[in-house]
């Protein structure tokens, strides 16, 4: 009898906890929700945040207002959300710069990307591509590797800065191919692409959306894409994996996160709306015009990708000895 009573009590406690969680989810949102973009207005992160915030506003009937908190490589806004109350009324839209790179680039950071957030879902992918100036006599990645091996440091490559996706992806490629190239960092993606077009540098791992027009105009040539699968925006261009470099992945990911401790029910409700929005025709078309691909994954899948990026880029940054500029 005593054992039966204990079991009944335990079931009652579990049932009460489940009911309490459901009540928390049902009561949310109690007011408007702040969606933090840790970048200045007008950039990719901001546009993605505003597009998806509009869908969340439609679904929940309260404003999901985007607030730009840029600075320090996106770490300021990211840290702000890490310290926010875990009640579902403050969300973050961020990518690898503050979640995978910054923890290894900055000596002191006000947050831990793996501990201080509840991942909700990736919402957009920005495919990166390996592009060259047409004067480079390479039409495949294999061609480029042969040229670089024959003349070490004869190939120069642009990046959008030390520790950027373009820099780290190129270094991963160089290490895997066993080649040496000359790094020329620029203050952003656009100046680096301009230098490649002018012939100041030979190649760059760049955002597909920002080089597509130049490729169509014949001013640049694509050798490979950096995604795990071929990009729908460039279906005829092979991936780095198809070129023989399966561990060289270069793609910008943008996802929604909440402060750690946010109730699971709230995370699931937000996730459901984001997943539906990623399938919406208007969202997919808008993202495609910007060179993005709308996507969705589960909170668990997103968390696994964050951990994988954190570990992989951390090893590379330490090996290269890169620090924040």
C-alpha positions in Angstrom: 0.0 0.0 0.0 2.8 2.4 0.9 4.5 1.7 -2.4 1.3 2.2 -4.3 0.8 5.5 -2.6 4.3 6.6 -3.5 3.7 5.8 -7.1 0.4 7.7 -7.2 2.1 10.7 -5.6 4.9 10.6 -8.2 2.4 10.4 -11.0 0.5 13.3 -9.6 3.7 15.4 -9.4 4.6 14.6 -13.0 1.1 15.4 -14.2 1.1 18.7 -12.3 4.5 19.6 -13.9 3.2 18.8 -17.4 0.0 20.8 -16.8 2.1 23.7 -15.4 4.3 23.6 -18.6 1.2 23.6 -20.8 -0.2 26.6 -18.9 3.0 28.5 -19.4 2.9 27.8 -23.1 -0.8 28.8 -23.4 -0.3 32.1 -21.5 2.6 33.1 -23.8 2.9 35.7 -25.4 1.6 38.0 -22.7 2.9 41.1 -24.5 5.0 42.1 -27.6 8.2 40.1 -28.3 11.6 41.6 -29.0 13.6 39.9 -31.8 17.2 41.0 -31.5 19.3 41.2 -34.7 23.0 41.7 -33.5 23.8 43.6 -36.7 23.0 47.0 -38.2 19.8 47.5 -40.1 19.6 46.5 -43.8 22.0 43.5 -43.7 21.1 39.8 -44.3 20.5 39.0 -40.7 18.2 42.0 -40.3 16.2 41.2 -43.4 15.8 37.6 -42.3 14.8 38.6 -38.8 12.1 41.1 -40.1 10.7 38.6 -42.6 10.2 35.9 -40.0 9.1 38.3 -37.3 6.3 39.3 -39.6 5.1 35.7 -39.8 5.3 35.3 -36.0 3.3 38.5 -35.6 0.6 37.1 -37.9 0.5 33.8 -36.1 0.4 35.0 -32.4 -1.4 38.3 -32.8 1.2 40.4 -30.9 4.1 42.5 -32.3 7.4 40.7 -32.8 9.5 43.8 -33.1 13.1 43.6 -34.5 15.6 45.5 -32.5 19.1 46.0 -34.0 21.9 45.8 -31.4 25.0 45.6 -33.6 28.7 45.9 -32.6 31.7 43.9 -31.6 31.3 41.2 -34.3 27.6 40.7 -33.3 28.6 39.8 -29.7 26.8 42.7 -28.1 23.3 41.8 -29.2 24.0 38.1 -28.7 25.1 38.8 -25.1 22.0 40.9 -24.5 19.7 38.0 -25.3 21.8 35.6 -23.3 21.1 37.8 -20.2 17.4 38.3 -20.9 14.6 36.7 -19.0 13.8 33.2 -20.3 10.1 33.9 -20.7 9.9 33.8 -24.5 9.6 37.6 -24.9 13.2 38.1 -26.1 14.5 36.2 -29.1 17.8 36.2 -31.1 18.4 35.8 -34.8 22.1 35.0 -35.2 24.6 33.1 -37.3 28.1 31.6 -37.0 29.9 34.9 -36.4 28.7 35.3 -32.8 27.9 31.6 -32.1 30.8 29.7 -33.6 33.6 32.1 -34.3 33.5 34.8 -31.6 33.9 32.5 -28.6 37.3 31.5 -30.0 38.3 35.0 -31.3 37.6 37.0 -28.2 39.6 36.5 -24.9 36.5 37.4 -22.9 32.9 37.0 -23.9 29.8 37.7 -21.9 28.0 34.5 -23.0 28.6 30.8 -23.8 26.8 29.9 -27.1 26.3 26.3 -26.1 25.1 26.9 -22.5 23.2 30.2 -22.6 20.7 29.7 -25.4 17.8 27.4 -26.3 18.1 26.8 -30.1 14.7 27.0 -31.9 15.4 26.6 -35.6 17.6 27.6 -38.5 15.6 29.6 -40.9 17.9 30.6 -43.8 21.1 29.4 -45.5 23.4 31.6 -47.5 25.4 29.4 -49.8 29.1 30.3 -50.2 31.0 29.6 -53.4 34.6 29.3 -54.5 34.9 31.9 -57.2 37.9 33.0 -59.3 38.8 35.8 -61.7 38.5 34.4 -65.2 42.2 35.1 -65.8 42.9 32.1 -63.5 43.2 29.1 -65.8 41.1 26.9 -63.6 37.7 25.5 -64.4 37.5 23.0 -61.6 38.7 22.8 -58.1 41.2 20.1 -59.2 42.6 22.6 -61.7 43.1 25.2 -59.0 44.8 22.7 -56.7 47.2 21.7 -59.4 48.1 25.3 -60.1 48.6 26.1 -56.4 50.7 23.0 -55.8 52.9 23.8 -58.8 53.5 27.4 -57.7 53.1 27.8 -53.9 51.8 31.2 -52.9 51.2 32.2 -56.5 47.4 32.2 -55.9 46.1 35.1 -53.8 42.7 35.0 -52.1 40.4 37.8 -50.7 38.4 37.5 -47.5 35.9 39.7 -45.7 38.4 39.8 -42.7 40.4 37.6 -40.5 38.2 35.1 -38.7 35.3 35.5 -41.2 33.5 32.6 -42.9 35.4 33.4 -46.2 38.7 33.2 -44.3 38.1 30.1 -42.3 36.6 28.2 -45.2 39.5 29.0 -47.5 42.0 27.9 -44.8 40.1 24.7 -44.4 40.3 24.1 -48.2 44.0 25.0 -48.3 44.8 22.6 -45.4 42.8 19.8 -47.0 44.4 20.3 -50.4 47.9 20.8 -49.0 48.4 24.1 -50.8 49.8 27.5 -49.8 48.1 30.7 -50.9 48.4 34.4 -50.0 45.7 35.9 -47.8 44.5 39.4 -48.5 41.9 40.5 -46.0 39.4 43.3 -46.8 36.9 45.2 -44.6 33.8 43.3 -45.7 32.6 41.0 -48.5 31.9 43.7 -51.1 35.4 45.1 -51.2 36.9 41.6 -51.4 34.6 40.7 -54.3 35.5 44.0 -56.0 39.2 43.1 -55.7 38.6 39.7 -57.2 36.7 41.2 -60.2 39.5 43.8 -60.8 42.1 41.1 -60.7 43.8 42.5 -57.6 43.4 39.0 -56.1 42.7 35.6 -57.8 39.9 34.0 -55.8 37.5 34.2 -52.9 35.1 32.1 -51.0 32.1 34.4 -51.1 28.4 34.7 -50.6 26.6 33.3 -53.7 24.0 36.1 -53.6 26.6 38.8 -53.8 28.6 37.3 -56.8 25.8 35.8 -58.8 25.3 38.8 -61.1 29.0 39.1 -61.7 29.1 35.4 -62.6 26.3 35.8 -65.1 28.1 38.8 -66.6 31.2 36.6 -67.1 33.3 38.7 -64.7 33.8 35.8 -62.3 33.8 32.0 -62.6 32.4 29.5 -60.1 34.3 26.4 -59.3 32.3 24.9 -56.4 29.7 25.6 -53.8 30.4 25.2 -50.1 27.1 23.8 -49.0 26.4 20.2 -47.9 24.2 19.8 -51.0 24.1 21.6 -54.3 22.5 25.1 -54.2 19.1 25.5 -55.9 20.5 28.9 -57.0 23.4 27.2 -58.8 22.3 23.6 -59.4 25.0 23.0 -62.1 27.9 23.9 -59.8 29.3 20.9 -57.8 29.9 21.0 -54.1 33.3 21.0 -52.5 32.4 17.5 -51.3 31.9 16.4 -54.9 35.2 18.0 -55.8 36.9 15.7 -53.2 36.8 17.9 -50.1 33.9 16.6 -48.0 35.0 18.3 -44.8 35.2 21.8 -46.4 31.8 23.3 -45.7 31.1 27.0 -46.2 27.6 28.3 -45.7 26.1 31.1 -43.7 23.3 29.9 -41.4 20.8 32.2 -39.7 18.7 30.8 -36.8 16.3 31.8 -34.0 17.3 31.2 -30.4 15.9 32.0 -27.0 17.6 32.5 -23.6 18.5 29.2 -21.9 15.7 28.1 -19.6 12.9 29.2 -21.9 10.0 26.7 -21.4 10.0 23.9 -23.9 6.4 24.6 -24.8 7.2 28.1 -25.9 10.2 26.9 -28.0 8.0 24.4 -29.7 5.3 26.9 -30.5 7.8 29.3 -32.1 9.4 26.5 -34.0 6.1 25.3 -35.5 5.4 28.8 -36.9 9.0 29.2 -38.2 8.8 25.8 -39.9 5.6 26.7 -41.6 7.0 30.1 -42.6 10.0 28.5 -44.2 7.7 26.6 -46.5 5.6 29.7 -47.5 6.0 30.7 -51.1 6.4 34.4 -50.3 9.2 33.8 -47.8 11.0 31.4 -50.2 10.8 33.8 -53.1 11.9 36.8 -51.0 14.9 34.8 -49.6 15.8 33.5 -53.1 16.0 37.1 -54.5 18.6 37.8 -51.8 20.6 34.7 -52.5 19.2 32.8 -49.4 17.5 29.4 -49.1 14.6 29.2 -46.6 15.1 26.2 -44.3 14.0 24.6 -41.1 15.2 22.0 -38.6 14.3 20.8 -35.1 15.7 22.5 -32.0 17.8 19.3 -31.5 19.2 19.4 -35.0 20.0 23.1 -34.7 21.8 22.4 -31.3 23.8 19.7 -32.9 24.9 22.0 -35.8 25.9 24.7 -33.3 28.0 22.3 -31.4 29.6 20.9 -34.6 30.4 24.4 -35.9 31.7 25.5 -32.5 34.1 22.6 -32.4 35.3 22.6 -36.0 35.9 26.3 -36.3 37.4 26.4 -32.8 40.1 23.9 -33.8 40.8 25.9 -37.0 41.0 29.3 -35.3 43.4 27.9 -32.6 45.6 26.3 -35.3 45.8 29.6 -37.2 46.3 31.7 -34.1 43.5 34.2 -35.3 42.3 36.8 -32.8 39.6 39.5 -33.1 40.8 42.5 -35.0 
